[in-house]
Amino acid sequence: MNNETIILQGVSLNELTNLINQGVKTQLDDLSRKLLNKEDQTELLTRTEACDLLKIDSSTLWTWTNKGKVKAYGISNRRYYKRTELIECLTPVK
C-alpha cells in the first residue's frame, strides 16, 4: 500500500460529505484571509477603476468625493482611491 491510497471503511456517506465540506470550507477561509491581507496592502485604484468597482458614473464618484463619502488621494493632478476604503464606505440598505 502506498501513501496515495485511501481506504474508507466504516464511514457513512453523510460523514464523508461532512469531512469534504469541512476541508473545502477551511481551504476557502484560508484563501479569503490571504486575499484580504493583500487588499490591506492598500491597492490604489484610478477613477475609472473605482467607478467600475462601485458600478457608478464618474460624476457620482466626484460628488461623493466632494461630500466626503469617499476619500481620494492625489499625486500631481491624478486622483486615486484605496480599494479597502471604497468597500468600507458601502453601507447596508434596509
Secondary structure in CASP SS format (residue, H / E / C, confidence):
PFRMAT SS
TARGET T0000
AUTHOR 0000-0000-0000
METHOD secondary structure of the structure
MODEL  1
M C 1.00
N C 1.00
N C 1.00
E C 1.00
T C 1.00
I C 1.00
I C 1.00
L C 1.00
Q C 1.00
G C 1.00
V C 1.00
S C 1.00
L H 1.00
N H 1.00
E H 1.00
L H 1.00
T H 1.00
N H 1.00
L H 1.00
I H 1.00
N H 1.00
Q H 1.00
G H 1.00
V H 1.00
K H 1.00
T H 1.00
Q H 1.00
L H 1.00
D H 1.00
D H 1.00
L H 1.00
S H 1.00
R H 1.00
K H 1.00
L H 1.00
L H 1.00
N H 1.00
K H 1.00
E H 1.00
D C 1.00
Q C 1.00
T C 1.00
E C 1.00
L E 1.00
L E 1.00
T C 1.00
R H 1.00
T H 1.00
E H 1.00
A H 1.00
C H 1.00
D H 1.00
L H 1.00
L H 1.00
K C 1.00
I C 1.00
D C 1.00
S H 1.00
S H 1.00
T H 1.00
L H 1.00
W H 1.00
T H 1.00
W H 1.00
T H 1.00
N H 1.00
K H 1.00
G C 1.00
K C 1.00
V C 1.00
K C 1.00
A C 1.00
Y E 1.00
G E 1.00
I E 1.00
S C 1.00
N C 1.00
R E 1.00
R E 1.00
Y E 1.00
Y E 1.00
K E 1.00
R H 1.00
T H 1.00
E H 1.00
L H 1.00
I H 1.00
E H 1.00
C C 1.00
L C 1.00
T C 1.00
P C 1.00
V C 1.00
K C 1.00
END
